[in-house]
């Protein structure tokens, strides 16, 4: 397991976490400038907890081992396109997303759970736009106590 705690990380990307793609990754109590997981496939679980993230890039990122994203603050918009493909739960709990959180063409094999989050500029997680590219929830989606809409387009 790769474990980062109480650190300032200017940028974390595929160059700095190559071994984490096959091991578990945990980020706890960190301030992160750019967290760039663009087009990465994580075989084991990823845990991100109590972090402040200026920019989060998860375009085409697969969390096969699951993702636990708890008590974080994200400043940027997030574009989660062609993501999911998780064999374990993806959990978003108690986060503040200051930008728009876009989901497009995500295929969630296991449950995705969103509880007690704040979506300041909303999300399109639940938008049904095009059958070929709508998000798919094979084991369902759990939504509890979130603030902000999850069914609007970015400019909606």
C-alpha positions as CSV (number, residue, x, y, z in Angstrom):
1,X,0.0,0.0,0.0
2,X,1.1,3.5,-0.8
3,X,0.2,5.8,2.0
4,X,0.5,9.6,2.0
5,X,-0.4,11.5,5.2
6,X,-0.1,15.2,6.3
7,X,1.7,16.3,3.1
8,X,1.6,19.1,0.7
9,X,1.6,17.5,-2.7
10,X,2.1,19.9,-5.6
11,X,1.1,17.4,-8.3
12,X,0.3,13.7,-8.2
13,X,0.0,11.8,-11.5
14,X,0.9,8.6,-13.3
15,X,4.6,9.4,-13.1
16,X,4.5,9.7,-9.3
17,X,2.2,6.8,-8.4
18,X,3.0,4.1,-11.0
19,X,3.2,1.4,-8.3
20,X,-0.1,2.5,-6.9
21,X,-1.9,1.2,-9.9
22,X,-1.4,-2.4,-8.6
23,X,-1.3,-1.6,-4.9
24,X,-3.8,0.2,-2.7
25,X,-3.5,4.0,-2.4
26,X,-4.4,6.1,0.6
27,X,-4.2,9.9,0.8
28,X,-5.1,11.4,4.2
29,X,-5.0,14.9,5.5
30,X,-3.1,16.3,2.4
31,X,-3.2,19.5,0.5
32,X,-3.0,18.7,-3.2
33,X,-2.4,21.1,-6.0
34,X,-3.3,18.8,-8.9
35,X,-4.5,15.2,-8.4
36,X,-4.3,13.9,-12.0
37,X,-5.6,10.3,-12.4
38,X,-6.4,10.8,-16.1
39,X,-6.9,7.5,-17.9
40,X,-5.6,5.4,-15.0
41,X,-6.9,2.0,-13.9
42,X,-6.5,1.2,-10.2
43,X,-6.7,-2.5,-9.5
44,X,-7.0,-2.1,-5.7
45,X,-8.9,0.3,-3.5
46,X,-8.2,4.0,-3.5
47,X,-8.9,6.0,-0.3
48,X,-8.8,9.8,-0.3
49,X,-9.8,11.3,3.1
50,X,-9.7,14.8,4.7
51,X,-7.8,16.4,1.8
52,X,-8.0,19.8,0.1
53,X,-7.7,19.3,-3.7
54,X,-7.3,22.3,-6.0
55,X,-7.8,20.4,-9.2
56,X,-9.1,16.8,-9.5
57,X,-8.7,15.0,-12.9
58,X,-10.4,11.7,-13.2
59,X,-11.3,11.6,-16.9
60,X,-11.5,8.0,-18.0
61,X,-10.3,6.7,-14.7
62,X,-11.3,3.2,-13.6
63,X,-11.4,2.3,-9.9
64,X,-11.7,-1.5,-10.2
65,X,-10.9,-2.0,-6.5
66,X,-13.3,0.8,-5.4
67,X,-13.0,4.3,-4.3
68,X,-13.6,5.9,-0.9
69,X,-13.7,9.7,-1.1
70,X,-14.5,11.1,2.3
71,X,-14.5,14.7,3.9
72,X,-12.6,16.3,1.0
73,X,-12.8,19.8,-0.5
74,X,-12.4,20.0,-4.3
75,X,-12.1,23.5,-5.8
76,X,-12.2,22.6,-9.5
77,X,-14.8,21.3,-11.9
78,X,-14.6,17.5,-12.3
79,X,-15.1,15.7,-15.6
80,X,-15.7,12.0,-14.9
81,X,-16.2,10.7,-18.4
82,X,-16.0,7.0,-19.3
83,X,-15.3,6.2,-15.7
84,X,-16.5,3.7,-13.1
85,X,-15.9,0.1,-14.1
86,X,-15.7,-0.6,-10.4
87,X,-15.8,-4.1,-9.0
88,X,-16.2,-2.6,-5.5
89,X,-18.3,0.3,-4.2
90,X,-17.5,3.9,-5.0
91,X,-18.3,6.0,-2.0
92,X,-18.5,9.8,-1.9
93,X,-19.2,10.9,1.7
94,X,-19.2,14.3,3.3
95,X,-17.4,16.2,0.6
96,X,-17.6,19.7,-0.7
97,X,-17.4,20.0,-4.5
98,X,-17.0,23.7,-5.4
99,X,-17.1,23.2,-9.1
100,X,-19.5,21.3,-11.4
101,X,-19.2,17.5,-11.1
102,X,-19.8,16.1,-14.5
103,X,-20.5,12.4,-15.2
104,X,-20.7,11.1,-18.8
105,X,-20.8,7.6,-20.1
106,X,-19.8,6.1,-16.7
107,X,-20.5,2.4,-16.2
108,X,-20.7,1.5,-12.5
109,X,-20.6,-2.3,-12.0
110,X,-21.0,-2.0,-8.2
111,X,-23.0,0.4,-6.2
112,X,-22.1,4.1,-6.1
113,X,-22.9,5.8,-2.9
114,X,-23.3,9.6,-2.4
115,X,-24.1,10.8,1.1
116,X,-23.9,14.1,2.9
117,X,-22.1,15.9,0.0
118,X,-22.4,19.5,-1.1
119,X,-22.4,20.1,-4.8
120,X,-22.0,23.9,-5.0
121,X,-22.4,24.0,-8.8
122,X,-24.5,20.8,-9.1
123,X,-23.9,17.6,-11.1
124,X,-25.3,15.7,-14.1
125,X,-24.9,12.3,-12.5
126,X,-28.6,11.4,-13.0
127,X,-29.2,13.2,-16.4
128,X,-30.7,11.0,-19.1
129,X,-29.6,12.4,-22.3
130,X,-28.6,9.7,-24.8
131,X,-29.1,6.0,-24.3
132,X,-25.7,5.2,-25.7
133,X,-23.9,7.5,-23.3
134,X,-26.0,7.7,-20.2
135,X,-24.5,6.6,-16.9
136,X,-25.2,3.0,-16.0
137,X,-25.7,1.8,-12.5
138,X,-25.8,-2.0,-12.5
139,X,-26.1,-2.4,-8.7
140,X,-27.8,0.9,-8.1
141,X,-27.0,4.4,-6.8
142,X,-27.6,5.4,-3.2
143,X,-28.3,9.1,-2.6
144,X,-28.8,10.5,0.9
145,X,-28.7,14.0,2.3
146,X,-26.8,15.7,-0.5
147,X,-27.0,19.4,-1.2
148,X,-27.1,20.6,-4.8
149,X,-28.9,19.1,-7.8
150,X,-27.6,15.9,-9.4
151,X,-29.9,16.1,-12.5
152,X,-28.8,19.2,-14.4
153,X,-26.4,20.1,-17.2
154,X,-23.4,22.2,-16.5
155,X,-25.1,25.4,-17.6
156,X,-28.5,24.4,-16.1
